[in-house]
Amino acid sequence: MNVKAIALVLLANPAFGQGFAGLGSDVQGFAIPERGPFSFPADLGAHPDFRIEWWYVTANLSAADGTEYGAQWTLFRSALAPSEVEGWASPQIWLAHAAVTGQTGHMAAEKLARGGIGQAGVTASPFVAWIDDWQLSNRMTAEGDGFSFELSLKANGPLVAQGEGGYSVKSAAGQASRYYSQPFLEAEGEIVLDGQRIPVTGTAWMDREWSSQPLAEDQAGWDWFSLSFDDGARLMGFRLRGAEDFVSATWIDADGTPEPQPAGTLRLTPLRYATVAERQIPVEWHLELPAKGLDITTRALNDQSWNALSVPYWEGPIRAAGTHRGRGFLEMTGYAPDP
């Protein structure tokens, strides 16, 4: 199957109405997430009996002169059937996104591959995720039109289970995923923009998630925050937009201890919208989590952080100020073009 045919298969999937991360609609025969402990290193690798999963890294970076940048590396696996076989008969389809964001520009690229032929995949031990020449291990590499990056990654804290010990509920009806993060990554290397090599350092955050359950029928998309504060604490929070928004959050202490917050206790309020790709996108937010004394405003490093790919969505670095200062990333899917 060539790249164009793969794209047609993916775009025919109802998941794309909510962005690629919409988890699909046909779950017959696929495994369903269950509560329980993770198993490492196996859970670093792929879960072909589940409908969809991803390996997702975002990095907040600074050059020596203080100029700020962001980088994204994502590998998605989507299954047409709950199995894995070698060769072209494999039902696994792989999609990857990479992007670099600066204060005045945003560049993104995409790759597509069919499983079973070695073009893309993940090994658990040693951990390596790849698609063609893009790679994620203890280093992260990607290249697109006008940009590239190569970053070394080093963990200085533990893996963190999201939700109820890694069981992350996505709606009042109970849809869920298995979800953990590595929010304590140090990053160092270089980005290349239009031929200019820029040494950078910073922090990065990896999310790992897999599921087979669709989102609720009324959920059109999400707003997803990952924030690293100057005092060492972290926050993951999301709002799934529907007839009634579903909001979930995990507070992560500086030592990596996760504290799942009761549903709805994180308050997410858009403050300012920008016109992005003929859509109204909220690029400044007010976040409140009273139990942790959190009252902050976040702003985008670049309002126009739009990934104009086969699955279009907003993804970019953000800055936080207020009771807690820090940096992070925001992903927003499912925003329709202006009428």
N, C-alpha and C positions, 0 to 999 in steps of 0.2 A: 504494500500500500504506500503510495507516495505521500509527500507532505500535504499536498492539496486535498487528497482524499481523506487523510487523517483529520484535517481541519473541518471538513464537511461532516464527518462522523461526530466530532466534538460539538460543533455548532448545532447539530440536530438534537443534542441532549437538552432536555428541559432545564437542567441545572443552570444553563447560561442565562436564563431570565434573572437569576439572582447573582450572577457572576459565577466563575468556575467553581467557587467554593460553596455553591448551593446544594451540593451533596447528591444531586440527581433525584430521580423519582422511582425508578424500577429497582426494588431491593430484593426481589424474589431470588432465593438461593444464596444470597450474600450473608455473611456473618453480621450479627448485631452486637454493638458495644455492650459490655457487661462490666459491673464493678469488680475491682480486684487489683492486686499489686501489678506493677509493670515487671517485665522480665528483661533484664539487660545482660548481654548486648543485643539480644534478639529484637527488642522493640526499637532499636536504632534503625533496623532494616525495614523492608517492605512487608505488607500484610495483604497478599493478593486475594485473600478470601473476603476482603472488605471492598466496598464500592469505590471509595476514593480516599486518598491521603496526600499529605504534603510535607515537605521539608522546607522551612521558610526562615531565611536569615535577613535581618535588617541591621544596618550599621550606621551609627552617628560618628562622623569623622571630622577632623580639623587638620588643616595644613599648618606649616610652621608660622605663617603670618596671621593665623587666627581665622582664616576663611573656612566656613563650615560647608560640609557636604553630607550627603546620605548615599548609601548603596543598598540595593536589594538583590537577593539571589533566591529563587524559588523553583522547586521541582514538584510538579503535581503528577500523581499516578491515578488514572481512571480506568476501571475495569468494565469491559463489555460482558464478561461472565466471571464467576468467582473461581478462577483457577489460573495456573501459570504453566505454560508448556514452552519448549524451545522452538525457535524458528518463527516463521511468519504466521503460524496458527495461533500464536499467543494472543489472548484477548486483552492484554494490558496496553494502554496508550499513555504516553508520557508527554507532558507539556512543561516548558520551563520559561521563566521570565527573569530578566535582569534589568536593572536600572541604576542610573547615577543621577543625583539631584544636587544642584547648586543653587545659590541665591537667585541666579538669573537664568537658569536653564534646567531642563529635565530631559533625559534621553533614556529610551527603553528599547529592549529587544526581546525576541521570542524564538524558541525552538520547539519543534514537534518531532516525535519519534514513535515507532511501534516497538513494543516489548519483544523479547525472545530472540533478538538478533545481535545483542551486545551494544546497540547504539545508545541505550540509556538504561539506567538501573541503579540499584543501591546494594551494597554489601554491608553487613552489620559489624563484622570483625575481621580486619580493621574497617572502621567506618569510612566509606567513600560513596558519595552520590554523584552521578555524572549524566550528562547528555552531550554527545559529541565531545568537544573540547572544553566545555564548561564543567567545573568540578567543585565539589564541596567536601572537605575533610578537615584536616587541621589548617588548611588554607582554602580560600574561596576565589575562584577565577571565573571570569566571563568576559565576552567581547561582543559589542554591537556596532552599529553604524555610528562612528564618531566618538566612541568611548570604549574603555575597557577598565578592568580592575583586577588586581591580585593582592589579596590580603591574607596575612597569617592570623589565625584565631587561637586564643589560649583561654581556657576556662579557669577562673579564679573563684568559683563557687559551685554549689551542687546543682544537679537537675532538680526541677521543681514541678510537682504534680499540680495541675490546674483542676478547679472544681472540687468534687468530692473524691479526693485521692486519685485524681486522674480521670474521673468520670464527669464530663462537662455537659451539663444540661443546657439545651438550646431553646426550649419553649415550655410553656405551661402544660402542654400536652405530653412532655417527657422526652422528646427527641434528644439524642445525646451523641457525644463523640468521646473517644479516648484522646487525652490531650496532656502533653507536658511541655515544658520550656527549659531552655538553658539561657537564663537572662544575665549571666555573669561572664560574658566573653570580652576579652581584650582584643582589639584589632590593630594591626600595623601593616603598612605596605604602601601601595601607590595606586592612584587612579590616573587614567590617561583621558584627557578631554581634547579633542581636535588636535591630537599629536603632542600635546603638552603633558609631560610627566609630572605628577604632583605627589610627593611623599605625604602620607597622612597617618594619623594615629587616632584611636577612639575606642568606642565600646560597641558591642554587637549583642543581638538577642536572637536565639533560634527557637522557633515553634515547631512542634511535631504533633500532628493530629490525623486521626483516621476515623472513618465511620461508614455506615451504609444507609443511615436514615435520612430521609429528606427533611428539610425544614418545614415548618407549619405552612399550610397553603396560603395564608395571608401575609407571610413574611417576604418582603420584597428585596431586602438587602440588609447590610450591617455597617456599623461604625465601630472599628476595633482599635483599641489603644494599647500600646506597650510603653511604659515610662520608667526611666531610671533616674532616681533623684540623687542630689549631691550628698545626702546623708547616708547613701548606700541602700536605702529601701527601694523596692520596685512595685509597680502596679500593672496588672493586666485587667482590662475591662472592656466589655463590648455591649452594644445595643443592637438587638435584632428588631428591625422596624416592621410592625404589623398593625393590625387593628388595635392591639394593645402591645406596646413595646415590651420586649423581654430584655432585662439588663442583668448582667452577671459580672462579678469581679473577684480577683484574688489579690490580696495584699501580701507582699513578700518582704519579710524582714531582711535586714542587711546580712544576716547569717544564712539566708536562704530558706528560713522557715515560712511555709505558706499558711496564710489565714484566709480561707474562703469566706467571702462576705455574703450575708443573706441576699437573696434575689431582690433587686430593685433598690438596694441601699446606696449604690453609687448613682449619683445624679449627674446626667449628661445633658447640657443645654447649649445648643448652637448660639453663637453670638454674632458672627459675621459670615456672610455668604459671598462667594466670588463666582463670576461667570467662567466656567471651565468646560471646554468642549461642548458649548451650547447647553450647559447644564448649570443649575444653581447648586453649588457645593459648599457646605459649611467648613470654613478653613480656620475659624477661631471658635473655641469652646470654653465653657465654664464647667469644671468638674468639682463635685463635692462628695466627700466621704466622711460624714460626721464622726463615725466611730474612730477614725484615725486622725481627726483634726485637719483633714485635707480640704483646702479651698483654693483652687488654682485656676488660672487661665492658660490655655494652650494656643499657640499660633503656629501656622505652617511656615517652614523655612522658605518655601516657594509655593504660592497659591496654585500654580499651574503644574502640579505634580501628577499629571495625568498619564497613565499607561494606555496609549492608544493602540491596543493589541487586539487579538481575536476575541478576548474577553476584556473590554475596556473598564477601567476602574481607577480611583484615585489612591495613590500610595506615596507617602513622603514623610520626611523628617519633620518633627515638631519640637517646639521649645515650651517649657512650663515655667510659670512664675506665680508667686503668691505665697502661701504658707510653706510650700515646697518648691524648690527650683530643680530643674533637670531637663533632660532631653529624652526623646523617644521617637516613635513612629505611629502613624495613623493610616489605617486602610478603610476606605469607604466604597461600598459596592451598591449597585441597584438603583442609582440615581438616573432618572429618565431625562432625555433632552427636553428643553423648553418647548412648549406647544407652539 
